[in-house]
Amino acid sequence: MGLKVAQVFEIPGSPDYQKLIQEAGLDVQVVKRASMTEDEIIDIAHDADAIIGVGTFQPFSRKVIEKLKKCRFIQSMGIGYDQLDVAAATEHGILAANIPDYCLEEVSDHAMALILACTRRIVILNEAVKAGGWKQEPDPDIQKEVWPKMTRLKGQTLGLLGFGRIPRTLVPKAKGFGMRIIAYDPYIPESMFKELGVEQVDLDQLLKESDVLSLHSAFTSETEHMLGLEELKKMKPTAHLVNTARGGVVDGKALYTALKEGFIAGAGADVSEPEPISQDDPLLTLDNFIITAHSAHFSPTAFGELLMRPAREIIRVFKGEWPVGLLNPDVKEKYNQKWGK
């Protein structure tokens, strides 16, 4: 009997995974249906050998995983896996994987763009010109209110909260602007910091010394609202906050207060809590807050690469190899006992 793969999302332009996997010599049937609730996922995937889904948006909860009687592999599209219960997958001998090398260049580019937009006040200057604020000389309000808040990047300190693949990709880009770089991540070995010439610091030092603080941590129970008003008050009043990670890492109300009261100078975000951001969110009334609609990950090149990965990873697993983005390496022994090597 052939293998069943449940594709529980619809993305325009996604390839024919069944054809791709069959071309690798595997007898596979791919069943495709957009499924956004626990019961919908269970309905299509309860008898599947593997699942392709989006662990950021779809609830791969313990309830779902306990109903997967044949599943040996869940492949999450993209880096995020906020709603994928990795512990439950491990308990049931199921491999769980993301795509950890997706959009590294795009997100690090976007973080750098937000850093520049904040420190060079790009958005407010653009809006001022479009409103007629540049005739012979820039409007006096621009010279009085905007220019004094613009900074050069050379010699500034970039702090990285999280030191995974994306911030490590950002490091040489920021160094190209002459920035000193410090980082906090208790889960990354000291050797990695030294290899990239980045100073390893604790969270308190990171907050106090950063001229720009760029967030790159995963969203977990440990990092939820990791930055509240108390933490933001430790930052320099001239500092900027950039968030291309997850909106929930920052307390939105605290961020509004910090920006409104001048505890920090500005913020640029690609993410919010919740998403999409509510149109009555007071952050949207501030001229020192920029947001870009969760777009940092995208380029046609990255998206094309992303769409090919599920088929490659399923082929890898069904041919007896471990997936590239395995999230639960502790599952290997149980997996081998349950499914065979």
Beta strands, then each sheet from edge to edge (+ up, - down):
strand 1: 3-7
strand 2: 28-32
strand 3: 50-53
strand 4: 73-76
strand 5: 95-97
strand 6: 157-161
strand 7: 180-184
strand 8: 199-200
strand 9: 212-215
strand 10: 240-243
strand 11: 266-269
strand 12: 289-291
sheet 1: 2+ 1+ 3+ 4+ 5+
sheet 2: 8+ 7+ 6+ 9+ 10+ 11+ 12+
end
